[in-house]
Amino acid sequence: MDKIKSYSKIFDKLKLGLAVLDQEGNFLFINKTAVEIIGYSKKELGHIEEWLELAYPDEKIRSRTSQRFYREIESGVYSNLTKIRCKNDQEKYVELRVNQLEDGLLLVNLLDRTENHNLNKKLADKTKYLNKIVSNIPEVIILLDEKQRFLDIWSGLEKELYRKKDEIIGKQISEIFSGELLKKLRDNLKLAEQTNQVQNFEYQLEMEEGLEDYAGRLLKIEKTKGNEFLLVSRNITHRVKKEKELAEIKERLELAVDAANLGIWDWNLKSDQIKNNDNFKEMVGLEAEKIAKEDFSFADWESLVHPDDREKVKYLIAEHLQGKTDFYQSEHRIKTVSGKWKWIKDRARVSEWDAEGNPVRMVGIDIDIDKRKREEQENIYLSAAMKNISDAVFLQNKDFEIIFMNKKAEELSGYSLEELKNKTAIQLIAGENAAEIQQKIQQKVAKGELYSGELKNKRKDGSTFDGELKITPICTKNSKCNYVSILRDISARKMRIKKLKFQYRLENLISKISTKFVGADQQSLKEALNYSLEKLSLFLAADRSYIYRFEDFSTNISKLGEWRQKQTIAQLEKRKVEQLFTSSNLLEAILDKGYFYVSEVEKLSNRRQKKFFQEESIKSSIYLGLFEDQKLLGFIAFDFLRAEKDLTDGYLKTLDIAAPIISNAIIKNEKERKIKNLTFRDNLTGLYNRTFLAEEIKRLDRERQLPISVLISDINGLKEVNDKFGHTVGDKLIVKMAEILKSVFREEDIIARWGGDEFIIFLPRTAKSEVEKMAERLELELKRTEQDELSVSAGIGTAVKENPEEDIDLLINRADKAMYEDKAQKKLD
């Protein structure tokens, strides 16, 4: 205890508070520093519980602290950084440590950590603040060392990072970037090192969303141990895109100005200088040197204006400069270098004012209207010619009232001038929306624009015709406008165009159908037939169509193709079509005229036919015959389910042309199929021959066909039968074997006569277990012939290809070997 007191002055210098407690928790000693920290003297602090109550006024906190204190003292040491309430309600953060001494005394150490705590809190708040700032800035901030390694990265937008942060930190730039970008970074790092100046550069990065543009600012940070470099990078993709769009817009505007041949002038009112573009120079015809000189003033520009128009122009400009009008506009004459006068339309507006509100800059455009002005003068002299022109001519006043009609107009409309004078032309427009049509036309020409279009016109007697109408506004100096309408009857021309279009559609349709049948085999014939049905149906606006073939020229039919406009439209049952042909005069009508056409079902006299069409909801229908050498081969039917169809001669002509094309394609395909069968079929058995099988094996020897099985069978004793009974009997034996094979194997299996008495069956996608079952069935069928007058016995061998690399010839050899082994075994049995 005495030793502690002797050292207390030393601890006071170290700002360490000391206190000693006895076993009961009473304060025996407290040094000066401890009193300064907590504010209470030894007299004020009798017992540890009294201090705890003062230091922790909150009962819950005091309870937790007290429990921990006594719990940890039992183990020998209590240590804690805690917030306490000091004298005068002052709060401090102190580091409190209690150790057990000899004789059960407790040594309390107090260290004031309030200043450190406040500094740490400020640092934490500042760090949080800075992080919040960084998280909301659009830039990416990168810190590099002098060895070009990434030290740290900050970014508010994670998507702007080329990679994840932990994949970049600690790596050199050459490990992350390459090519042109790596070279650009290294060059700018070198310049920043050498010049100590900020380096600005732009670069591109291939991000997830595509190629992005960035602007970088690189600066050197000098440090005592090595330099560091700070790179601030901003995504400028949107800016680059906008700059490019603006450049394109500017280019388009310049092209538009050139294309429109607009003269542009820019007047600086303070310097009294006017700049003009090349179009203005060409319009006026002035030499480039004269018009481009710097002192080209308003007086120079004014001198080009016709004397009769000059005062008007000056007045209009002054009115605008004084703010009395929104813009300046004038039509006047200007002098060209040839000495002639040219009419222009001049329009301008003040584009810039100074701080006092005075106009500083005025920009305008000039449009060459010389031709229009001169045409307006000429139109006055053309009015006389209108009376005898071959087209109908109407002259209307500013209110669109008719004030003149020529003879052709009276003939075409059926009205006299007296009947239509001072009336609008609405009586000449056909249709319920005549008023709407007239309003649109008047709105257009009232703007000084020409109108040209086609519309349906109405005569006095109520008949209609197709007209081509052109309306031209004719405006005089006092801005009063009249309108000249020229109307031409184009009904005959439109009919010719309609016929030509129909002819073109017809020729195009026939060409497409004909092309589809070129080189069509059995499979592609069906596609070609369905294609033809679709095209012909769309041409006729039919809802359903189908092609049937008469089998052996009887009333039994088979479907070759069909088409439906919607899948919801039901298919027509074959038996109903057969009943229609067998129970009505439909067949006779097709044989007589080539087609049977029902335009209105209700007018049918045949009750069976009428009932059939009504039950099937058919409004109209046509049955078109397909012929082979004047014999009825089949027919095409087109059903109209939504409305009755009145087929004109043009449509019937189309069907008359299409029918032989389709007939010939069917006939040709059948002939080719017969020839092909003769080529690839065995004459005796009708089975495929060796030539066909060789071609099919090449086609089917594919991995998708695995497993592929082969069965080979050879008739036993054929030679003895031929020698004993003759080849006729031997041929019967071969034919009987062929019939047995057909009955055993599936339709998709390829059965061929391989040689004289040898047969081979090629079975794609057939496993070993399946082919063995088929071999057993074949064996059973052969045994059933043992009691027949002509019994059949044969050797059977099978083999299966499961490995796509195995040669198909080896597969056949294995099956052949197995067959001979079977024959040998049967001889032994």
C-alpha positions in Angstrom: 0.0 0.0 0.0 2.8 2.4 0.9 4.6 1.4 -2.3 1.6 2.3 -4.3 1.3 5.7 -2.6 5.0 6.3 -3.3 4.6 5.7 -7.0 1.3 7.7 -7.4 3.2 10.9 -8.3 4.9 9.1 -11.1 1.6 7.7 -12.4 0.1 11.2 -12.2 2.6 12.4 -14.7 1.6 9.5 -16.9 -2.1 10.5 -16.6 -2.9 7.1 -15.1 -5.6 7.0 -12.4 -5.0 4.7 -9.5 -7.3 3.5 -6.7 -7.0 0.7 -4.1 -10.0 -1.1 -2.6 -10.2 -3.5 0.3 -11.8 -6.9 0.3 -15.2 -5.3 1.1 -15.0 -2.9 -1.8 -14.2 0.2 0.2 -11.9 2.8 -1.3 -8.6 2.9 0.7 -6.7 5.2 -1.7 -7.3 7.2 -4.9 -4.6 9.3 -6.6 -4.9 12.8 -8.1 -5.3 11.6 -11.8 -8.2 9.3 -10.9 -9.9 12.3 -9.1 -9.4 14.4 -12.2 -10.9 11.7 -14.5 -14.0 10.9 -12.5 -14.4 14.2 -10.6 -15.1 12.5 -7.2 -12.7 12.5 -4.2 -12.0 9.6 -1.8 -14.4 11.1 0.7 -17.2 11.2 -1.9 -16.5 7.6 -2.9 -17.0 5.4 0.1 -17.7 2.0 -1.6 -17.4 0.6 -5.1 -21.2 0.2 -5.3 -21.6 3.9 -4.6 -19.3 4.7 -7.5 -21.1 2.3 -9.8 -24.4 4.0 -9.1 -22.8 7.4 -9.9 -21.0 6.2 -13.0 -23.9 4.2 -14.4 -27.2 6.0 -13.7 -29.1 3.6 -16.0 -30.1 0.6 -13.9 -29.9 -2.0 -16.7 -26.4 -0.9 -17.8 -25.3 -0.7 -14.1 -26.6 -4.2 -13.5 -24.8 -5.7 -16.5 -21.6 -3.9 -15.7 -21.7 -4.9 -12.0 -22.3 -8.6 -12.8 -19.4 -8.7 -15.2 -17.2 -6.8 -12.7 -17.7 -9.3 -9.9 -17.6 -12.3 -12.3 -14.2 -11.4 -13.8 -12.7 -10.2 -10.5 -13.0 -13.8 -9.2 -10.8 -14.9 -12.1 -8.2 -12.3 -11.1 -8.5 -9.5 -13.7 -11.3 -7.1 -14.9 -10.7 -5.0 -18.1 -13.2 -2.9 -20.0 -13.5 0.2 -22.2 -16.6 1.8 -20.9 -18.6 5.1 -20.9 -19.1 6.5 -17.4 -21.0 9.5 -15.9 -18.6 11.7 -14.1 -19.2 14.6 -11.7 -21.3 17.5 -13.1 -23.0 14.9 -15.4 -20.0 14.9 -17.7 -19.7 11.7 -19.8 -16.3 10.1 -20.5 -14.9 7.0 -22.2 -12.3 5.3 -19.8 -10.3 2.2 -20.0 -10.9 0.5 -16.6 -8.6 -2.3 -15.3 -8.8 -4.1 -11.9 -6.2 -6.5 -10.6 -6.1 -8.5 -7.3 -3.2 -7.7 -4.9 -1.9 -9.5 -1.8 -4.1 -9.6 1.2 -7.2 -9.4 -1.1 -6.7 -5.8 -2.1 -7.9 -4.6 -5.5 -5.8 -2.2 -7.7 -7.9 -0.1 -10.0 -6.3 1.5 -13.1 -8.2 4.3 -14.9 -7.1 5.8 -18.3 -9.1 8.6 -20.0 -9.8 7.5 -23.6 -12.5 10.1 -24.4 -10.4 12.1 -26.8 -9.3 8.9 -28.7 -12.9 7.7 -28.8 -14.1 11.1 -30.2 -11.3 11.1 -32.8 -12.2 7.5 -33.9 -15.8 8.4 -34.1 -15.0 11.5 -36.2 -12.8 9.3 -38.4 -15.5 6.7 -38.8 -18.1 9.4 -39.6 -15.7 11.0 -42.1 -15.0 7.6 -43.7 -18.7 6.9 -43.9 -19.3 10.3 -45.4 -16.5 9.9 -48.0 -17.8 6.4 -48.9 -21.2 7.9 -49.4 -19.7 10.6 -51.7 -17.7 8.0 -53.6 -20.8 5.7 -54.0 -22.7 8.5 -55.6 -20.1 9.9 -58.0 -20.3 8.6 -61.6 -16.5 8.3 -61.9 -14.2 5.3 -61.3 -11.2 6.2 -59.1 -8.1 4.0 -59.4 -4.9 4.2 -57.4 -1.7 2.8 -59.0 1.8 2.5 -57.6 5.0 3.3 -59.5 5.2 -0.3 -60.6 1.9 0.1 -62.4 0.0 -2.1 -59.9 -3.6 -1.5 -58.7 -3.6 -0.4 -55.1 -7.2 0.4 -54.7 -10.4 1.2 -56.7 -13.5 3.2 -55.8 -16.7 3.3 -57.8 -20.3 4.2 -57.1 -21.5 2.1 -60.0 -20.3 -1.5 -59.9 -21.3 -2.0 -63.6 -18.5 0.5 -64.5 -15.8 -1.9 -63.2 -14.1 -3.8 -65.9 -13.8 -6.8 -63.5 -14.6 -7.4 -59.8 -12.6 -5.4 -57.4 -10.9 -8.3 -55.7 -9.8 -9.6 -59.2 -7.9 -6.4 -59.9 -6.3 -5.2 -56.6 -2.6 -6.1 -56.5 -2.3 -6.9 -60.2 -0.3 -5.0 -62.8 -2.2 -3.2 -65.6 -0.7 -5.6 -68.1 -2.5 -8.4 -66.4 -5.8 -6.7 -66.9 -5.5 -4.7 -70.1 -3.8 -5.4 -73.4 -3.3 -4.0 -76.9 -3.9 -0.3 -77.7 -5.5 0.4 -74.3 -2.4 -0.9 -72.4 -0.1 1.2 -74.6 -2.2 4.3 -74.0 -2.2 3.8 -70.2 1.6 3.3 -70.1 2.3 6.3 -72.3 0.1 8.6 -70.1 1.7 7.2 -66.9 5.1 8.0 -68.4 4.0 11.6 -69.3 2.5 12.1 -65.8 5.8 10.9 -64.2 7.9 13.2 -66.4 5.8 16.4 -66.6 4.0 16.3 -63.2 1.0 17.5 -65.1 -2.5 16.0 -65.4 -2.9 13.8 -68.4 -6.3 13.7 -70.2 -7.1 10.9 -72.6 -10.0 8.9 -73.9 -10.3 5.1 -74.4 -12.7 2.3 -75.0 -13.6 -0.9 -73.0 -15.5 -4.0 -74.1 -18.1 -4.3 -71.3 -21.0 -6.7 -71.0 -23.4 -4.3 -72.7 -21.0 -3.7 -75.6 -18.2 -1.2 -76.4 -18.2 1.7 -74.0 -16.3 5.1 -74.2 -14.4 6.6 -71.3 -12.5 9.8 -70.5 -9.5 9.5 -68.1 -7.6 12.1 -66.0 -4.3 10.8 -64.7 -2.1 12.7 -62.1 1.0 11.8 -60.1 0.9 11.8 -56.3 4.4 12.4 -54.8 5.2 10.3 -51.7 8.4 9.9 -49.6 8.6 6.2 -50.6 7.8 5.9 -54.3 5.1 7.8 -56.2 1.5 6.9 -56.7 -0.8 7.7 -59.6 -4.5 8.5 -59.4 -6.7 7.8 -62.4 -10.2 9.3 -62.5 -12.3 7.7 -65.2 -15.8 8.7 -66.4 -18.1 6.9 -68.8 -18.7 9.2 -71.8 -20.6 6.7 -74.0 -23.8 8.8 -74.0 -21.9 12.0 -74.7 -19.9 10.4 -77.6 -23.2 9.0 -79.0 -24.9 12.4 -78.7 -21.9 14.1 -80.4 -22.1 11.6 -83.2 -25.9 12.1 -83.5 -25.4 15.9 -83.5 -22.7 15.7 -86.2 -25.1 13.5 -88.3 -28.0 16.0 -87.8 -25.7 18.9 -88.8 -24.6 17.0 -91.9 -28.3 16.2 -92.8 -29.3 19.8 -92.2 -26.5 21.0 -94.5 -27.5 18.4 -97.1 -31.2 19.5 -96.7 -30.2 23.2 -97.2 -28.2 22.3 -100.3 -30.9 20.0 -101.7 -33.6 22.7 -101.1 -31.3 25.3 -102.7 -31.9 27.7 -99.8 -29.9 30.9 -99.5 -28.7 31.5 -95.9 -27.6 34.9 -94.6 -26.3 35.9 -91.1 -26.4 39.6 -90.2 -24.3 40.9 -87.2 -26.1 44.1 -86.4 -23.2 45.5 -84.2 -20.5 45.1 -86.9 -23.0 45.5 -89.7 -21.6 42.5 -91.5 -23.6 40.0 -93.5 -22.3 36.5 -94.3 -24.0 34.5 -97.1 -23.8 30.9 -98.2 -22.9 29.6 -101.6 -26.6 29.0 -102.6 -27.3 32.8 -102.1 -24.3 33.6 -104.3 -25.6 31.3 -107.0 -29.1 32.7 -106.6 -28.0 36.3 -107.1 -25.2 35.4 -109.5 -22.6 37.5 -107.7 -19.0 36.7 -107.8 -17.6 34.8 -104.8 -15.0 37.5 -104.0 -17.5 40.3 -104.0 -20.1 38.5 -101.8 -17.5 37.1 -99.4 -15.7 40.3 -98.6 -15.7 41.2 -94.9 -17.3 44.6 -95.3 -20.4 43.3 -97.1 -23.0 45.4 -95.2 -26.7 45.8 -94.9 -26.5 48.7 -97.4 -24.7 46.4 -99.9 -27.5 43.8 -99.4 -30.2 46.5 -99.6 -28.8 47.7 -103.0 -29.7 44.3 -104.5 -33.5 44.8 -103.7 -35.7 46.2 -106.5 -36.4 49.9 -106.0 -40.2 49.3 -106.0 -39.8 46.7 -103.2 -37.1 48.4 -101.1 -39.2 50.5 -98.8 -41.5 47.6 -98.1 -38.6 45.4 -97.2 -37.0 48.0 -94.9 -40.3 48.6 -93.2 -40.9 44.8 -92.6 -37.4 44.4 -91.1 -37.8 47.4 -88.9 -41.1 46.1 -87.6 -39.5 42.8 -86.6 -36.4 44.4 -85.0 -38.7 46.5 -82.8 -40.4 43.4 -81.6 -43.7 44.1 -83.3 -43.7 40.9 -85.4 -42.6 37.4 -84.5 -40.5 37.1 -87.7 -39.7 39.1 -90.9 -41.1 37.8 -94.2 -41.2 39.3 -97.6 -41.5 38.4 -101.3 -39.6 40.8 -103.5 -37.2 41.1 -106.4 -33.4 41.2 -106.3 -31.0 42.2 -109.0 -28.6 39.6 -110.5 -25.2 40.3 -112.2 -26.9 39.9 -115.6 -29.1 42.9 -114.7 -32.3 40.9 -114.6 -34.6 40.8 -111.6 -35.4 37.6 -109.7 -38.2 37.0 -107.3 -37.2 35.5 -103.9 -39.0 34.7 -100.7 -37.1 36.2 -97.7 -37.8 35.0 -94.2 -35.7 35.8 -91.0 -35.8 36.1 -87.2 -33.6 37.8 -84.6 -31.6 35.0 -82.9 -29.6 36.9 -80.3 -30.1 40.0 -78.1 -27.7 41.8 -75.8 -28.2 42.4 -72.0 -30.3 45.6 -72.7 -32.6 43.6 -75.0 -31.3 45.1 -78.2 -31.1 42.8 -81.3 -27.5 41.6 -82.0 -27.9 39.0 -84.6 -30.5 38.1 -87.3 -30.5 35.0 -89.4 -32.6 34.4 -92.5 -33.2 32.2 -95.6 -33.9 33.1 -99.2 -36.0 30.9 -101.5 -36.0 31.3 -105.2 -39.7 31.8 -106.2 -39.0 33.4 -109.6 -40.5 30.5 -111.5 -43.7 30.4 -109.4 -44.2 34.2 -109.7 -43.8 34.2 -113.4 -46.2 31.2 -113.7 -48.8 33.1 -111.8 -48.6 35.8 -114.3 -48.8 33.3 -117.2 -51.9 31.6 -115.6 -53.9 34.8 -116.3 -53.4 34.3 -120.0 -54.1 30.6 -119.8 -57.7 31.0 -118.6 -59.0 31.4 -122.2 -57.4 28.2 -123.2 -59.3 26.3 -120.4 -62.6 26.6 -122.2 -61.5 24.3 -125.0 -59.2 21.9 -123.2 -60.0 18.1 -123.5 -60.2 17.7 -119.7 -62.9 19.0 -117.4 -61.9 22.4 -116.0 -63.5 24.1 -113.0 -62.5 27.6 -111.7 -63.3 28.2 -108.0 -63.0 31.4 -106.0 -61.4 31.9 -102.6 -64.5 30.3 -100.9 -64.2 27.2 -103.2 -67.4 28.2 -105.1 -67.5 27.3 -108.8 -67.4 30.4 -111.0 -66.5 28.8 -114.3 -66.8 25.4 -116.0 -65.6 24.5 -119.5 -67.7 22.4 -122.0 -65.9 19.1 -121.1 -66.8 19.7 -117.4 -70.5 20.1 -118.3 -70.4 16.9 -120.4 -68.6 14.9 -117.8 -70.7 16.0 -114.8 -74.0 16.3 -116.5 -74.5 19.7 -114.9 -74.6 23.1 -116.6 -72.6 26.1 -115.3 -75.9 27.8 -114.2 -76.7 24.7 -112.0 -73.4 24.7 -110.2 -72.4 28.4 -110.2 -71.6 29.7 -106.7 -71.8 26.2 -105.3 -69.0 23.9 -104.1 -68.0 20.7 -105.9 -69.4 18.5 -103.1 -72.2 17.3 -105.5 -69.5 15.8 -107.8 -67.9 13.6 -105.0 -69.4 10.2 -104.5 -69.8 8.4 -101.2 -71.1 9.1 -97.7 -67.8 10.8 -96.7 -67.9 13.4 -99.5 -67.9 16.3 -97.0 -64.8 14.9 -95.3 -63.0 14.4 -98.6 -63.8 18.0 -99.7 -62.6 19.5 -96.5 -59.2 17.7 -96.7 -58.7 18.9 -100.3 -59.6 22.5 -99.4 -57.3 22.6 -96.3 -54.4 21.5 -98.5 -54.8 23.9 -101.4 -55.7 26.8 -99.0 -52.1 26.6 -97.9 -51.0 27.4 -101.4 -50.1 23.7 -102.1 -51.0 21.7 -105.2 -53.5 18.8 -104.8 -53.3 15.7 -107.0 -55.2 12.5 -106.4 -57.8 10.0 -107.5 -61.4 9.9 -106.2 -64.8 8.5 -107.0 -67.0 11.0 -108.8 -70.8 11.3 -109.2 -72.7 12.6 -112.2 -76.0 14.3 -112.2 -77.9 11.1 -113.2 -76.3 9.3 -110.2 -73.8 7.2 -112.1 -70.2 7.2 -110.9 -66.8 7.2 -112.5 -63.2 7.2 -111.4 -61.6 10.6 -111.7 -58.1 12.1 -111.5 -58.2 15.5 -109.9 -55.6 18.2 -109.9 -56.1 21.6 -108.1 -53.7 24.5 -108.5 -54.0 27.7 -106.3 -53.5 30.9 -108.3 -52.8 33.9 -106.0 -52.5 37.5 -107.1 -50.5 40.4 -105.6 -53.3 41.3 -103.1 -53.1 37.6 -101.8 -56.5 36.7 -103.2 -56.5 33.1 -104.5 -58.6 31.3 -107.0 -58.3 27.6 -107.7 -58.2 25.8 -111.0 -59.4 22.2 -110.9 -58.7 19.8 -113.8 -60.8 16.6 -113.7 -60.2 13.6 -116.0 -62.3 10.5 -116.4 -59.9 7.6 -115.8 -62.5 4.8 -115.5 -61.3 3.1 -118.8 -57.7 3.5 -117.8 -58.3 2.0 -114.4 -60.2 -0.9 -116.0 -57.2 -1.5 -118.3 -54.8 -1.4 -115.3 -57.1 -3.7 -113.4 -57.0 -6.2 -116.2 -53.2 -5.9 -116.6 -52.8 -6.4 -112.8 -55.1 -9.5 -113.0 -53.1 -10.7 -116.0 -49.8 -10.2 -114.1 -51.2 -12.0 -111.0 -52.4 -14.8 -113.2 -49.1 -15.2 -115.1 -47.2 -15.0 -111.8 -49.4 -17.6 -110.2 -49.1 -20.0 -113.2 -45.4 -19.5 -113.3 -45.0 -20.4 -109.5 -47.2 -23.5 -109.8 -45.4 -24.7 -113.0 -42.0 -24.1 -111.3 -43.1 -26.1 -108.2 -43.8 -29.2 -110.3 -40.5 -29.2 -112.1 -38.5 -32.3 -111.1 -41.0 -33.2 -108.4 -40.7 -36.8 -107.2 -43.3 -38.7 -105.3 -42.6 -36.9 -102.0 -42.2 -33.4 -103.4 -45.3 -34.0 -105.6 -47.5 -33.9 -102.6 -45.9 -30.7 -101.4 -46.3 -29.2 -104.9 -50.0 -30.1 -104.9 -50.6 -28.6 -101.5 -48.6 -25.5 -102.6 -50.8 -25.2 -105.7 -54.0 -25.6 -103.7 -52.9 -22.8 -101.3 -51.9 -20.3 -104.1 -55.0 -21.0 -106.2 -57.3 -20.7 -103.1 -55.8 -17.4 -102.1 -56.1 -16.2 -105.7 -59.8 -17.2 -105.7 -60.3 -16.2 -102.0 -61.6 -19.7 -101.2 -61.8 -21.1 -97.7 -61.0 -24.7 -98.4 -59.7 -26.8 -101.3 -58.7 -30.4 -102.0 -57.5 -32.7 -104.9 -58.9 -36.2 -105.4 -57.9 -38.9 -107.8 -60.3 -41.4 -109.3 -58.8 -44.9 -108.9 -58.7 -46.8 -112.2 -61.2 -44.3 -113.6 -63.9 -45.5 -111.2 -66.0 -43.4 -108.7 -63.7 -44.6 -105.9 -61.5 -41.7 -105.0 -58.3 -41.1 -103.0 -57.1 -37.7 -101.6 -53.9 -36.3 -103.1 -53.8 -33.0 -101.2 -55.8 -30.4 -99.3 -55.6 -26.8 -98.0 -57.7 -24.9 -95.4 -57.6 -21.2 -94.8 -57.9 -21.8 -91.0 -57.3 -25.0 -89.0 -60.7 -24.4 -87.4 -62.3 -25.2 -90.8 -63.4 -28.8 -90.8 -62.0 -31.3 -93.3 -64.5 -32.8 -95.8 -65.0 -36.5 -95.3 -64.0 -38.6 -98.2 -67.2 -40.8 -98.1 -69.4 -37.7 -98.4 -67.5 -36.6 -101.5 -67.9 -40.1 -103.0 -71.6 -40.0 -102.2 -71.9 -36.6 -104.0 -70.4 -38.0 -107.2 -72.4 -41.3 -107.2 -75.7 -39.7 -106.3 -75.9 -36.6 -108.6 -75.2 -35.4 -112.1 -71.9 -33.8 -110.9 -69.7 -36.3 -112.8 -71.6 -35.7 -116.1 -71.3 -31.9 -115.7 -67.6 -32.1 -115.2 -67.2 -34.4 -118.2 -69.4 -32.0 -120.3 -68.0 -28.6 -119.4 -64.7 -29.4 -117.6 -66.0 -28.0 -114.3 -69.1 -27.9 -112.1 -69.8 -24.4 -110.6 -72.3 -23.7 -107.8 -72.6 -19.9 -107.4 -75.8 -20.0 -105.3 -76.7 -23.1 -103.3 -80.3 -22.0 -102.9 -80.8 -22.1 -106.7 -79.7 -25.8 -107.1 -82.5 -28.0 -108.5 -80.8 -31.3 -107.5 -82.0 -32.0 -103.9 -79.1 -34.3 -103.0 -76.6 -31.7 -104.1 -78.4 -28.9 -102.3 -78.6 -30.9 -99.1 -74.9 -31.8 -99.3 -73.8 -28.1 -99.6 -76.2 -26.9 -96.9 -75.1 -29.5 -94.4 -71.4 -28.6 -95.0 -72.2 -24.8 -94.8 -70.9 -24.2 -98.3 -72.1 -21.0 -99.8 -70.4 -21.5 -103.2 -68.2 -24.2 -104.8 -66.4 -25.2 -108.0 -65.3 -28.6 -109.0 -62.5 -28.5 -111.6 -61.8 -31.7 -113.7 -58.4 -33.1 -114.2 -58.1 -35.1 -117.4 -55.8 -37.6 -119.0 -56.4 -38.2 -122.7 -60.0 -36.9 -122.4 -60.6 -39.4 -119.5 -61.4 -37.9 -116.1 -58.3 -38.5 -113.9 -59.5 -36.6 -110.8 -60.8 -33.2 -109.7 -59.9 -30.1 -107.6 -62.6 -28.5 -105.5 -62.7 -25.0 -104.0 -65.3 -24.2 -101.3 -66.4 -20.7 -100.3 -67.8 -20.9 -96.7 -68.1 -17.3 -95.7 -70.0 -15.8 -98.7 -71.3 -16.6 -102.1 -68.6 -16.2 -104.8 -69.3 -15.0 -108.3 -66.3 -16.2 -110.4 -65.8 -14.1 -113.5 -64.5 -15.4 -116.8 -61.0 -14.3 -115.7 -61.0 -16.6 -112.7 -62.4 -19.5 -114.7 -59.7 -19.0 -117.3 -57.1 -19.2 -114.5 -58.5 -22.6 -113.4 -58.6 -23.7 -117.0 -54.9 -23.0 -117.4 -53.9 -24.5 -114.0 -55.8 -27.8 -114.4 -53.7 -29.3 -117.2 -50.5 -28.3 -115.4 -51.6 -30.2 -112.3 -52.9 -33.1 -114.4 -49.7 -33.5 -116.3 -47.7 -33.3 -113.1 -49.7 -36.2 -111.6 -49.5 -38.3 -114.8 -45.8 -37.6 -115.2 -45.1 -38.6 -111.6 -47.0 -41.8 -112.0 -45.1 -42.7 -115.2 -41.8 -42.0 -113.6 -42.8 -44.0 -110.5 -43.7 -47.0 -112.8 -40.4 -46.7 -114.7 -38.5 -46.4 -111.4 -40.3 -49.6 -110.1 -39.2 -51.4 -113.3 -35.7 -50.3 -112.7 -35.5 -51.1 -109.0 -37.9 -54.1 -108.8 -37.2 -57.7 -109.4 -39.4 -58.9 -112.3 -40.2 -62.3 -110.8 -41.0 -61.4 -107.2 -41.8 -57.7 -107.3 -39.3 -57.2 -104.4 -36.6 -54.6 -104.6 -33.5 -55.7 -106.6 -29.9 -55.7 -105.7 -29.3 -52.3 -107.4 -32.0 -50.5 -105.4 -30.8 -52.1 -102.1 -27.3 -50.9 -102.7 -28.4 -47.3 -103.1 -30.7 -47.5 -100.0 -28.0 -49.0 -97.9 -25.8 -45.9 -98.7 -28.7 -43.6 -97.7 -29.6 -45.4 -94.5 -26.1 -46.3 -93.2 -26.2 -43.3 -90.8 -25.6 -43.1 -87.0 -29.2 -41.9 -86.4 -30.5 -45.3 -87.9 -28.5 -47.4 -85.4 -28.9 -50.2 -84.4 -29.1 -51.5 -88.0 -30.0 -55.2 -88.5 -29.6 -57.4 -91.5 -31.3 -60.8 -92.2 -30.2 -63.0 -95.1 -32.1 -66.1 -96.1 -31.2 -68.7 -98.8 -33.7 -71.3 -100.2 -32.6 -74.9 -99.5 -32.5 -77.3 -102.5 -33.5 -74.8 -105.3 -31.0 -76.4 -107.6 -32.5 -79.9 -107.1 -36.0 -78.5 -107.7 -34.9 -76.9 -111.0 -33.1 -80.0 -112.1 -36.0 -82.4 -111.2 -39.1 -80.3 -111.9 -37.8 -77.5 -114.1 -37.3 -73.8 -113.7 -41.0 -73.0 -113.8 -41.5 -74.8 -110.5 -38.3 -73.3 -109.2 -39.6 -69.8 -110.0 -42.9 -70.6 -108.1 -40.7 -71.6 -105.1 -38.9 -68.3 -105.2 -42.2 -66.3 -105.5 -43.7 -68.3 -102.6 -40.6 -67.4 -100.5 -41.0 -63.7 -101.4 -44.7 -63.8 -100.3 -43.7 -65.4 -96.9 -41.1 -62.6 -96.4 -43.7 -59.9 -97.1 -46.0 -61.4 -94.6 -43.4 -61.6 -91.8 -41.6 -58.2 -92.1 -42.8 -54.7 -91.5 -43.7 -52.1 -94.1 -40.6 -49.9 -93.3 -38.2 -52.9 -93.7 -36.5 -53.2 -97.1 -36.9 -56.7 -98.6 -34.8 -57.4 -101.7 -33.9 -60.4 -103.8 -30.1 -60.5 -103.4 -29.4 -63.3 -105.9 -31.1 -66.3 -107.5 -32.3 -68.0 -104.4 -31.0 -65.5 -101.8 -32.9 -62.8 -100.1 -31.7 -59.9 -97.8 -33.8 -57.8 -95.5 -32.4 -54.4 -94.3 -33.9 -53.3 -90.9 -32.9 -49.8 -89.7 -33.4 -48.9 -86.0 -33.9 -52.6 -85.1 -32.1 -54.1 -82.1 -30.7 -57.7 -81.9 -33.7 -59.0 -79.8 -36.2 -57.7 -82.4 -34.5 -59.2 -85.5 -34.1 -62.5 -83.7 -37.9 -62.6 -83.0 -38.5 -61.8 -86.7 -36.1 -64.7 -87.7 -38.1 -67.0 -85.4 -41.4 -65.9 -87.0 -39.9 -66.5 -90.5 -38.8 -70.0 -89.4 -42.3 -70.7 -88.1 -43.9 -69.6 -91.4 -41.5 -71.8 -93.4 -42.4 -74.9 -91.2 -46.1 -74.3 -92.0 -45.4 -75.0 -95.6 -44.0 -78.5 -94.9 -47.4 -80.1 -95.7 -47.9 -78.0 -98.8 -47.4 -79.5 -102.3 -44.6 -76.9 -102.7 -42.9 -76.6 -99.3 -40.2 -73.9 -98.6 -37.1 -74.4 -96.5 -34.3 -71.9 -96.1 -31.3 -71.0 -94.1 -31.5 -67.8 -92.0 -28.7 -65.6 -90.7 -28.7 -62.3 -88.9 -26.2 -59.6 -87.8 -26.6 -56.2 -86.0 -24.5 -53.0 -86.4 -24.3 -51.0 -83.2 -20.9 -49.3 -83.8 -21.1 -46.4 -86.3 -17.5 -47.1 -87.4 -18.3 -50.6 -88.5 -18.3 -51.1 -92.3 -21.7 -52.1 -93.7 -20.1 -54.8 -95.9 -18.7 -56.5 -92.9 -22.2 -56.5 -91.4 -23.6 -58.2 -94.5 -20.7 -60.7 -94.5 -21.5 -61.6 -90.8 -25.1 -62.2 -91.6 -24.2 -64.3 -94.7 -21.8 -66.4 -92.6 -24.5 -66.9 -90.0 -26.9 -68.0 -92.7 -24.5 -70.7 -94.1 -23.9 -72.0 -90.5 -27.7 -72.3 -90.1 -28.0 -74.2 -93.4 -25.2 -76.6 -92.3 -26.9 -77.1 -89.0 -30.2 -77.9 -90.6 -28.6 -80.5 -92.8 -27.2 -82.3 -89.7 -30.6 -82.2 -88.1 
